[in-house]
Amino acid sequence: MQMDQKTYNKNLFSIREKVWTNAGGKKEQRFTSMMVEFSSKKDEDYINEWDVVNNTWDIPHQDQCICSQEIQNNYFIRNRVNGTVLVIGSECINKFGSEEMKDKHKVMKKQDTYSGDRRMCVSCCKYMISANAESWKNVCKSCYKNGDKIVSKTYADTNDLIMCPSCKQYKINKEDTWRKECGSCWYMNKGK
């Protein structure tokens, strides 16, 4: 979904100014008021409607979080119920976000800032796999020894993977909408 900066800013700014005025001067109140404004739940459970996501909407860079704090890095949260996307700063994710939001943010921040030569483990989300390792090796030695060999939900969410309905593992790229199951399941079931 493409939205130019002028349209996005105009829509957000008109609502934001009204909400900030009603919320008062504290950033915590402004953050909560903005989140509740764009949530279907108007009680303390509103935060569970939101998810940290990658910027696939081409939303322009914002200089302020929804709490009014000046920010350098934009992080995006999407409402699971109504699809609204808002820009927030990392401090607000860490202060007000659910545990799931904090986990995803941590992984996304690692992906944005990592400059080493190792690959990320799909289970623990740490950069522990040698860049020279075979491409099929996607689990670090520690996770492999512990029996943690499947893709974690946090890794799947930050890398746009969805669950295969047959094996219940995160193996299908979200962009592959034509896929009904992962490659392994398709291969096993192709003769049936």
C-alpha positions, 0 to 999 in steps of 0.5 A: 500500500503506497502512501505519499508523505503529504497524505500520511502526515495530513491524516495523522497530524489532524488526529494527533493534534486533537488527541494530544490536546485532550491527553495533556502534556505527559508523553505516557498519556499521549502515547496511550491516547493515540493507541486507544484512538486507533484501537477497537478496544478502549480499555487497558487490553488495547496493547494486545491488538498491536504488533511490531512490523516491517515497513512494507507500507512505504510510510515516510520517515517521521520525526516524532513518535506518537507520544511526541518524543523526537525520534531518529529511527522509525519502528512500525506497529500495526493494529491486527484488527483494523490494519492501522499502522503507526510510527513509534520510537524504540523507547515506547516499544520498551516502555509500553509494548507487550512482551511479544512486541519487545521480542520482535523489536529486539530481533528487528533492531539486531537485523538493522544494526548487525554488521558481522559475518554470521547468520541468524539462528531461526530458533534463538534469533542470535547471530551464531551460524558461520557465514561459510556454513551450508545454506541449509544450516539455519539453527545454531549448534546450541539450539540444535543440541537442545532440540530447538530445531524449528523456526521461532514465532519471533523469527517468523514474524520479523522475516514475513514467514507464515505457518504451513497448515500441514506441519505447523511450522513457519516455512512459507514466505508471506509473499508466496500467496499461491503456496498451500503448504511448505516445500517439504510437505508438498514433496511428501504429499505430491503422490497422494 
